[in-house]
Amino acid sequence: MNPVLAHTLRNLQRNILAGIVTIGPLFVTYLIFRFLLGALAEAGLPVVKLFAAIFPENWLSQPWLQSVLAIVLTLVMLYVVGRVTSLVIGRQAFDLFEAVLERLPVVAKIYRSVRQLLDTMMGKKESSQRVVLVDFPIAGQKSIGFLTRTMTDSTTGELLAAVLLPNAINPTSAFLQILPIHRVTETDLNMEQAMSMIMTGGAVGPDTIRFTQPALAVAKDVTPPAPSA
């Protein structure tokens, strides 16, 4: 190959890779904000369209303006709901509302599961602070997960762990793994660090991570049972 052409191709490849490294994080950030803003706009759009039908003004019928107003309206509603529920009377009213939901057979199960998941992801429970690593999808390859609870094997009495493994870039979908507790490596990451790594595909994160279980913990896991008399 012509040396000049080879040099040109190398420069082209280098510059393209540099562009990907530069634009990549911005593109991922854009996708995340686009998803969040789209969800907020979709939630408030019916109310805005209702106002547009009642007050048929030309400026209110603009699609981009409706989306902006829908986002603002949704944020205001979320703020008002959060503000009210933080007060004593609002907290009591919300507890009463939850008590009513608990009496609805199908709705109660769905609501309770979603509420527990959100509490876990938002760090409202002590267990949610346990950011762990598990072998997934194959042994030797670790995935970041959140230990949501522990349980016991009814057959052997072994302690098991329920670990939620959110997908990178798109944590709205995840895998739920139930595995022996000794196969779970507890890390020194906090919730914010773990979510930053997941949302950015590992581009943002700490310089060090506890990847291997401490020797003492490993020794306890492999200690053979005492011989029977």
C-alpha positions in Angstrom: 0.0 0.0 0.0 1.2 3.5 -0.8 2.8 5.0 2.4 1.0 8.3 1.9 -2.3 6.5 1.6 -1.6 4.3 4.7 -0.7 7.4 6.7 -3.9 9.1 5.6 -6.0 6.1 6.6 -4.3 5.9 10.0 -5.0 9.6 10.6 -8.6 9.2 9.5 -9.1 6.3 11.8 -7.5 8.1 14.7 -9.6 11.2 14.2 -12.8 9.2 13.9 -12.0 7.3 17.2 -11.3 10.6 18.9 -14.6 12.0 17.6 -16.4 8.9 19.0 -14.7 9.3 22.4 -15.7 13.0 22.5 -19.3 12.6 21.2 -20.1 9.3 22.9 -20.8 10.6 26.4 -22.7 13.6 25.1 -24.8 11.2 22.9 -25.6 8.9 25.9 -26.5 12.0 28.0 -28.8 13.2 25.2 -30.6 9.8 25.0 -31.1 9.7 28.8 -32.5 13.3 28.9 -34.7 12.6 25.8 -36.2 9.6 27.5 -36.9 11.5 30.8 -38.3 14.6 29.1 -40.4 12.4 26.8 -41.9 10.6 29.8 -42.6 13.9 31.6 -44.2 15.4 28.4 -46.3 12.3 27.8 -47.6 12.4 31.4 -48.8 16.1 31.2 -49.8 16.3 27.6 -53.5 15.2 28.1 -54.1 18.1 30.5 -52.4 20.6 28.1 -54.4 19.4 25.2 -57.6 19.8 27.3 -56.7 23.4 27.9 -55.9 23.9 24.2 -59.4 22.5 23.4 -61.1 24.8 25.9 -59.1 27.9 25.0 -58.4 27.5 21.2 -55.6 30.0 21.0 -53.2 29.8 18.1 -50.1 29.9 20.3 -51.4 27.1 22.5 -51.9 24.7 19.6 -48.2 24.6 18.8 -46.8 21.1 19.4 -43.5 22.2 20.8 -45.2 24.6 23.2 -47.6 21.9 24.3 -44.6 19.6 25.1 -42.8 22.3 27.1 -46.0 23.1 29.1 -46.6 19.4 29.7 -43.1 19.0 31.1 -43.5 22.0 33.3 -46.9 20.9 34.5 -45.7 17.4 35.3 -42.7 18.8 37.3 -45.1 21.1 39.2 -47.4 18.2 40.0 -44.5 16.0 41.2 -43.3 18.9 43.4 -46.8 19.5 44.9 -47.3 15.8 45.6 -43.9 15.4 47.2 -44.5 18.6 49.2 -47.9 17.5 50.5 -46.8 14.0 51.4 -43.8 15.4 53.4 -46.3 17.1 55.7 -48.0 15.3 58.6 -51.5 15.6 57.2 -50.3 14.7 53.7 -48.4 11.7 55.1 -51.5 10.4 56.9 -53.6 10.9 53.8 -51.1 9.0 51.7 -51.0 6.2 54.3 -54.8 6.0 54.1 -54.5 5.8 50.3 -52.0 3.0 50.5 -54.2 1.1 53.0 -57.1 1.3 50.4 -54.8 -0.1 47.7 -53.7 -2.9 50.0 -57.3 -4.2 49.9 -57.4 -4.5 46.1 -56.1 -8.0 45.4 -54.3 -7.6 42.0 -53.5 -3.9 42.4 -52.0 -4.4 45.8 -49.4 -6.9 44.6 -48.3 -4.7 41.7 -48.2 -1.5 43.7 -46.3 -3.2 46.6 -43.7 -4.7 44.2 -43.2 -1.4 42.3 -43.0 0.6 45.6 -40.4 -1.8 47.1 -38.3 -1.6 43.9 -38.4 2.3 43.8 -37.5 2.4 47.5 -34.6 0.1 46.8 -33.3 2.1 43.8 -33.7 5.4 45.6 -31.8 4.2 48.6 -34.6 4.3 51.2 -33.7 0.9 52.6 -30.5 -0.2 54.2 -30.2 -3.2 51.8 -30.2 -0.9 48.8 -26.8 0.5 49.9 -25.3 -3.0 49.2 -23.9 -2.7 45.7 -22.6 -6.1 44.8 -20.9 -8.0 42.0 -22.1 -11.4 40.7 -20.9 -13.7 38.0 -23.0 -12.8 35.0 -23.5 -13.8 32.2 -20.7 -16.4 32.7 -18.3 -17.2 35.5 -15.4 -14.8 35.7 -17.4 -11.9 34.3 -18.8 -9.7 37.0 -22.0 -7.6 36.7 -23.0 -4.7 39.0 -26.2 -5.5 40.9 -28.1 -4.4 44.0 -28.8 -6.9 46.7 -32.4 -6.3 47.4 -33.1 -9.0 50.1 -31.9 -12.3 51.5 -33.8 -15.5 51.9 -33.3 -19.1 53.0 -33.4 -22.2 50.9 -36.2 -24.3 52.3 -34.5 -27.5 51.4 -30.9 -27.0 52.6 -31.2 -24.0 54.8 -28.6 -22.1 52.7 -28.7 -18.4 52.8 -29.7 -16.9 49.4 -29.5 -13.4 47.9 -31.9 -11.7 45.5 -29.8 -9.5 43.3 -31.2 -7.0 40.7 -29.0 -6.6 37.7 -30.0 -3.5 35.7 -28.9 -3.3 32.1 -26.2 -0.8 31.2 -27.4 2.5 29.5 -31.0 1.4 29.9 -31.5 0.5 33.6 -35.3 0.4 33.1 -34.9 -3.3 32.3 -33.0 -5.7 34.4 -32.5 -9.3 35.4 -33.3 -10.8 38.8 -30.9 -13.4 40.0 -31.3 -15.6 43.1 -28.0 -17.2 44.1 -26.1 -18.4 47.2 -24.9 -15.5 49.3 -21.3 -16.7 49.1 -21.3 -16.1 45.3 -22.1 -12.4 45.9 -19.1 -10.0 46.2 -20.0 -6.9 48.2 -18.3 -3.8 46.8 -17.3 -0.5 48.3 -19.4 1.4 45.8 -22.2 3.7 46.9 -25.5 3.9 45.1 -24.6 7.1 43.1 -21.3 5.6 41.9 -23.0 2.4 40.8 -25.8 4.2 38.9 -23.2 6.5 37.2 -21.3 3.4 35.9 -24.5 1.8 34.7 -25.9 4.8 33.0 -22.6 5.7 31.2 -21.6 2.1 30.4 -18.6 2.3 32.8 -17.2 5.5 31.3 -17.9 7.3 34.6 -16.8 5.6 37.8 -14.2 5.3 40.6 -10.6 4.4 39.9 -10.7 1.3 42.2 -13.4 -1.3 43.0 -13.5 -4.3 45.3 -13.6 -7.0 42.6 -12.4 -10.0 44.7 -14.0 -11.2 47.9 -11.8 -10.7 51.0 -9.7 -13.7 51.9 -11.5 -14.1 55.3 -14.9 -14.2 53.7 -13.8 -16.7 51.1 -12.2 -18.9 53.8 -15.5 -18.9 55.7 -17.4 -19.9 52.5 -15.1 -22.9 51.8 -14.7 -24.2 55.3 -15.7 -27.9 55.3 -18.4 -29.0 57.7 -17.2 -30.6 61.0 -17.1 -34.4 60.8 -20.0 -36.2 62.5 -19.4 -38.2 65.6 
